[in-house]
Every structure is written in structure tokens, then in C-alpha cells.
Amino acid sequence: MAFFEDVIGKLFGQEQSDAPLISEPLKRSESFMEDYQRWVNSYKRKDLLNHFHTAYVLIEKGERSEHLLQLSTSRSNGLLFYNSDSHDQPDFEFFFEWLGQQVKQLGYKKMNADTTTSERKGSIETIDRYYLKPKTDFKNAPINQKFGNVLIELFKENGVNSRIKLLANNYSDRNYQKHYEFEFLAESLLTAK
């Protein structure tokens, strides 16, 4: 059926839909969490953090890195971590989990955890997603937004972990204090012991 849809799309200019094939809550199994805890206590975590911190330092100096890309707009700042052949697939997924756990330790709460799978350009893309918001006291204005809302996404292409996006979106209205600088978030995540 996909063949005929592709042919019809090419003949008549119809684009294929990127609607999710599967969308569900992201749940971690007990065995995943046990493996994750072993990874947290291993040299592999320290090596991976060191690898990305070194790349981050290069970017901050204005140099390029093939493993990390800095994202920046007026209301959002972030990093795009690329998986290289030197990292095991589970390590990169554990790194995604690590980022979510570390952001929670900075005074955030997990608002959403989901996974979606879609077909894009002939491949299967899965995105695991954590959406975190700062724990705030809405009684005291202006509200401390910390780094803003934080989105962490793990992209998998045909089942292979390819990249992680870490994005902080801040508010600019008068009900919120100025956001903390993104550089502090990046440094605290990449140098955490």
C-alpha cells in the first residue's frame, strides 16, 4: 500500500503525512532503570559527559564541533548532541535519561514524558520526549522562571539513537523574572558529578 501511495503522491503532488503512527507515554522498565543506575555509576557516563563538555567549550570559544550544535533564538536556547560511532546505543539513551534527571534536580518537575513514532522520508523516526517546568510559587510575582521550560528529545532513526535536543524556552512578560543564562544550565548538566 505504501508503494501505491508513494506513486500517487509523486504523480499528483500529494505529500505523505508525517502523522504519528504511535504516540504513547514514555515508561521505563525496571530492567532499564537498573541498567541506567549502573551506567550512572560507571566510567562511561563520565566519559560521555567529558566528551560533550569538551565540545561545548569549543563552541563557546567560537569553534565548531561535529558532536554538538548550539541553538539560539530570542526566546529559546539549546544544544543538539549528535551520537557518534564511538558511543554505544544504550549510553546515548542513558544520557537522555541523565539530562532529564539532572534538570529535575535543578528544581524542575516533569510535566510530560512521551514517545512518538512516525514515518518520515522512507524511514521510521521515534522521538522520546521530556517536558519539564520549573517548580514555582505563583503567589509571589514576578515568578522565578529559572531557565524557562525545558524540552529534552531523543531522536531515533530506524531504531538507532541519532541525536538529543536540549531546549530551554523562556518567558519575556512582566509576570516573570529574567531567566537564568542558558550557559549555567549547560555547564551544570555537563559537569555534574
C-alpha positions in Angstrom: 0.0 0.0 0.0 2.8 2.4 0.8 4.2 1.9 -2.7 1.0 3.0 -4.3 0.6 6.0 -2.0 4.2 7.0 -2.9 3.5 6.7 -6.7 0.2 8.6 -6.4 2.0 11.3 -4.3 4.7 11.6 -7.0 2.2 11.8 -9.8 -0.3 14.2 -8.3 2.0 16.1 -5.9 0.4 14.9 -2.7 2.7 14.9 0.3 2.9 11.9 2.6 1.6 12.5 6.1 4.0 12.8 9.0 1.2 12.0 11.4 2.5 9.8 14.3 1.9 6.1 13.8 2.3 5.6 17.5 2.1 8.1 20.4 2.2 6.9 24.0 3.5 7.8 27.4 7.2 7.1 27.9 7.6 4.5 30.6 10.9 2.9 31.7 11.0 -0.7 32.6 12.6 -1.9 35.9 15.5 -3.5 33.9 16.1 -0.3 32.0 16.3 1.7 35.3 18.7 -0.9 36.8 21.0 -0.7 33.7 20.7 3.1 33.9 21.8 3.2 37.5 24.8 1.0 36.6 25.6 3.5 33.8 25.3 6.5 36.2 28.0 4.9 38.4 30.3 3.9 35.5 33.2 5.5 33.7 31.0 5.5 30.6 28.8 8.3 32.0 31.9 10.3 32.9 33.5 9.8 29.5 30.3 10.8 27.7 29.8 14.0 29.8 33.5 14.8 29.3 33.2 14.3 25.6 30.2 16.7 25.3 31.6 19.2 27.8 34.8 19.4 25.7 32.7 20.0 22.6 30.7 22.7 24.4 33.8 24.5 25.5 34.9 24.6 21.8 31.6 26.1 20.7 31.8 28.7 23.5 35.2 29.7 22.1 33.6 30.2 18.6 35.0 26.9 17.2 33.0 24.2 15.5 32.2 20.7 16.8 30.8 17.8 14.8 29.3 16.4 18.0 27.4 19.4 19.3 25.4 22.3 17.8 24.3 25.4 19.7 20.7 26.6 19.1 19.7 30.2 19.9 16.8 32.5 19.3 15.4 35.4 21.3 13.3 33.2 23.5 15.0 29.8 23.2 18.5 28.4 23.7 19.7 24.9 23.4 22.1 22.2 22.4 21.9 19.5 19.8 24.0 16.5 20.8 25.0 14.1 18.0 25.7 10.5 18.6 29.0 9.3 17.2 30.1 5.8 16.4 32.2 5.8 19.5 29.2 5.8 21.8 27.2 2.7 22.5 23.5 3.0 21.7 22.4 2.4 25.3 24.8 5.0 26.5 23.2 7.7 24.4 19.7 6.7 25.7 21.0 6.8 29.2 22.5 10.2 28.6 19.0 11.4 27.6 17.6 9.9 30.9 20.5 11.6 32.7 19.7 15.0 31.3 16.0 14.7 32.5 17.0 13.6 35.9 19.6 16.4 36.3 17.1 19.1 35.2 14.7 17.7 37.9 17.4 18.2 40.5 17.6 21.9 39.5 14.1 22.5 40.8 12.0 21.3 37.9 9.1 18.9 37.6 8.4 16.6 34.7 5.1 17.7 33.1 5.2 15.3 30.2 7.1 12.1 29.1 6.0 10.6 25.8 7.3 8.8 22.8 6.0 9.2 19.2 6.9 7.1 16.1 6.3 8.4 12.6 7.3 7.5 9.1 9.5 10.3 7.5 11.1 10.1 4.1 11.0 6.4 4.0 12.5 5.8 7.5 11.0 5.3 10.9 11.6 8.2 13.3 11.0 7.8 17.0 11.1 10.8 19.4 11.3 10.2 23.2 10.4 13.5 24.9 10.6 15.0 28.4 9.0 18.4 29.0 9.9 20.0 32.3 8.7 23.2 34.0 10.2 25.0 37.0 8.7 24.4 40.4 7.3 27.9 41.1 5.4 29.8 43.7 2.7 31.6 41.7 1.8 33.7 44.8 4.9 35.8 44.6 5.2 37.9 41.4 7.3 38.2 39.5 7.7 34.5 39.2 11.1 32.9 39.1 11.2 31.0 35.8 14.7 29.7 36.3 15.9 28.7 32.8 12.3 28.6 31.5 10.6 25.5 30.3 13.0 22.7 29.3 12.4 20.3 26.5 14.6 17.2 26.0 14.1 15.0 23.0 15.9 11.8 21.9 15.7 11.2 18.1 15.9 7.6 16.8 16.1 6.9 13.1 15.2 3.3 12.2 15.8 2.3 15.8 19.3 4.0 16.0 19.8 6.8 18.5 21.0 9.8 16.4 20.7 13.0 18.4 19.4 14.7 21.6 17.9 18.1 21.6 18.0 20.1 24.9 16.0 23.3 24.6 15.1 26.0 27.2 12.2 28.3 26.3 11.9 31.4 28.5 9.1 33.9 29.1 9.6 37.6 28.4 6.5 39.0 30.1 6.4 41.2 33.2 4.9 38.4 35.4 8.3 36.6 35.3 11.8 37.4 36.5 14.5 37.4 33.9 15.6 33.9 33.1 18.9 32.4 34.2 21.5 32.3 31.5 21.5 29.1 29.4 25.2 28.7 29.8 24.7 28.0 33.5 22.3 25.2 32.6 24.7 23.7 30.1 27.6 23.8 32.4 25.7 22.3 35.4 24.4 19.4 33.2 27.7 18.7 31.5 29.9 18.9 34.6 27.6 17.2 37.2 29.4 14.6 39.2 
